[in-house]
């Protein structure tokens, strides 16, 4: 927590503009299964605006209202919910969303993952969620199901609700199909911190503990330089579907490619 709170530039004032608080997203897997999750939230200082993305299906949510009232700085904390309804019962998800609201904790958006195995239920589930929350988004499934990479060019899983969705499905299959790696020039300005403190700019490298890290949060005086332009990556082909949107690529010949509308 000391390392995170020591990250510079979290609340800079430039000229006469209002101070902008830095945003921190806590993701997983499921972040609330971490035993010290409440401690983490409470120890992050006021210069962080925190968004937690959760499936609302962990022992953390089995606590009573008094437990949630221990959370400090509620004004700078919000939750997003991601319902994977092939794993989490709808009523359990709804009950835990309502529990957070009752504890005066902000719930921003509920995402309903439109898994290809259960598309016939997706719209019914969305209607049910809209009865308890006004921001519900049908989120298309990104990943493999029965050996096939989704989303595809055709079919109901193309995700009409996502305006910034994938537009080059051929490039998506090539870069995210987990078949063959190739060199490419990649452009990404993400900052992803693994539990080890290692810093990366894509999910594939986080999940594999890749040697191409940008630094480590726990090194005293660390200064991480995030590449602002294109950089050489040898792993195109094994990219994680989480990184499909908002990425730009260039072939080694200099041809620009975009999987999504950016």
N, C-alpha and C positions, 0 to 999 in steps of 0.2 A: 504494500500500500504506500509505503514511503517512496518507492520508485515511481509509481504512477503519479503521485501527487507532486513529484519533483520534475515532471515533464514540463519543459518551458513553453511559453507562449499560449497558455490555456486561456488567458483573459487579457488580450492586448487591446489597448486603445490606440488607434491610428488617427493622427491629426485631431479633428473635432468630432469624429464619428463615435457613436456609442460603443461601449465595450462589448465584444462578442465572446460569449462563453463557449469553450470548445465542447464538441459532442463526443461522447464515448458510448459505443454500442457493446453490450455484453451478450455474447452468443454462445452456441455450443455446436453440436450436441445440445444438452439441456443444462444451462448454467445453474439452475436452482438445486441440482443434486450435489453441488459442492458444499461440503459440511460448513464452511465458514462464509457462505454467501451473504448472510445478514451482516456480518462483520465487514465484508468488503463494501457493501452498499453504504454502511454508516461511516466508514473511514475515508471514503472518497470526499475530497474537499469541495467547497462551494464553487470552484472554478470549472467543475465538470457538469455538463447536462447529460444525464444518463438515460439510455434506452435499453431495457432488457427484453430480449425476445425469448419467449417461453412456450412450451406446449401445455402449460397449466396442468400437468399430470405428473407430479412428483411429491414426495413426502413433505416438501416445503409448504405446499398448499393445504395440507391436512391440519395445520395449526389453527388455533382459534383466533378470533378478532384481536384479542389482547396481544398476541404474538406480533401481528402485523403493525400494531400501534408502536412497536419498538423502533420501526424504521424512521430514521431522521431525514430531514430535508426533503420532504415529500414533494415540494414545489419543483424540484429539479429532477424528479424521477418519474419515468413512465414505463409502462409495460406494453409490449405488443404480444398478441397471442397467435399461435400457429396451430391450428387444429388438423392433425393427421388422423382423420376419422376412421381409418382402418385399424388404428392402434388405441385411440382414446375415446371412450364413450361420450357422446354428445352431452348428456345430462351432467356428467362429472365436469366436463370442460366449462359448461355454463355456470355451474355452482361455484367453481373456483374464480371465474371472472367476477361474479357478483360478490364474492367474499372480498376481493381486492377493492372493489368499488365501495363496499360498506365500510372498509377501513380507510377510506378517503385517499386511496392510491390511484393515480391516473392510469386508465387503460385507453390507449390511443386507437389502435387498429387491430381488428381480428382478421387473420388470414385463414382462409379455408383452402387447404391444399387439394387440388382436383386430381387425385390419384386415378390413373386410367382404369384401375380395377373397380372403381366405385363412382364413376362419373354420373351414373343414373341417380345417385343420392345427393350429389353436390348442390344442386339448386334448392332442394328441400331443406338441406342443412343450412344453407345461406338464409333462407326465409326465417328459419327458427332463430338464428343468431341475430338477425335484424330486429327481432322482438325484444332483445335485451341490450342491444348496442347499435348505435347508428352508423358506425364505420366498420363495414365488413367487406372484405375484398376476396374474390375468388382468385386464388393464386395457382398458376399452372404448375404442374409437377415437372421438376427438372431432375433427370436422372434415369436410371435403368429400371425397366419392368419387363420380366420374362425375356431378358436378353436384348431388348430394344431400347434405344436412347430416346427419351422424350424431352421436349415436345418435338413433333414432326411437322412437316410441311402442310399436311392435311389432317383432317379429323377434328373432333371436338376439343382436343387438348391444346389448341393453339393459343388459348388465353386471350380472348378478345378484350378483357378488362385491363390488360397491361399495354398502355400506349407506347412504352419504350421497349417492347418485347423484341424477340429475335426476329431478324428480317432476312438473314442469310443462313438458311438451314443447311446448305451444303458445307459451308465453313464451320458451322456448329458441329456437324457430324465428324468432320475432319479433325477438328481441334479437341473435341471432348469425348470422342468415341472410345478412348482407352485401348487403342490398337497399335499405333506406331508413332514414336516420337520423331520430331523433326525440329530443325532450328528455324526460328522466326524472330522478328523484331516485335516486341510487345510494349504496349503503353498502358500503364495502370498507376493510379496515384493512391491506392489503398494502403492502409497501415494496419496490419493484423498482428496481434501479439499472442503468441502461444503461451500455455501455462508455464513453460520453462523460462519465459521471458524473451525468447528468441523473436525477432521482428521480421516479418515477411510482407510481401505485397500481393500474394495470391493464396487461395485456400489449398491448392494442391501442395504447395511447399510447406504450409503449416501442418497439414495432416501427415505428410511423409517425413517431417523433420529434416527438410532439404538442407544441403550444405550452402546453398545460395541465400543466406540470410543477410539482413541489412544491419544487424547488430543485436545486442541483448540488453533488455531493459535494466537488468540488475548489475550492469557494469558501471561503476562510478564514473560520472562525467561523460556518459555515452552521448554522442551526437549522431543522430541518424539522418543521413541524406537520402531522401526519397527521390528516385529518378523522376525528373519532370518531363523527359522526352522518351524516346524509344530506347529500349535496352535489349540486348541479345538474350534469348531464352532457348535452351536446348530441349525443352519438354513439351512443346506444342504437340498435341495429340493425346496427352494425358491430363489436360486442364480439367479442373473440377467444374461441374455445371453451375455451381454457385457464382462463378466468375464470368458467366456467359454474357451478361448484360453490362453495357457501359465500357467494354473493352475495345481497344483498337489494336490492329496488328498490321505489320508490313512484311512482305516477303523480303528475302535477302536481296532481291533485285530492286526493291524500293516501291513495289505496288502496295498501296494502302488497302486494307480490308477491314470491314466492320461487321461484326456478328449482329449487333443491335443498332437501332437508331440512336445516336448519341449527339 
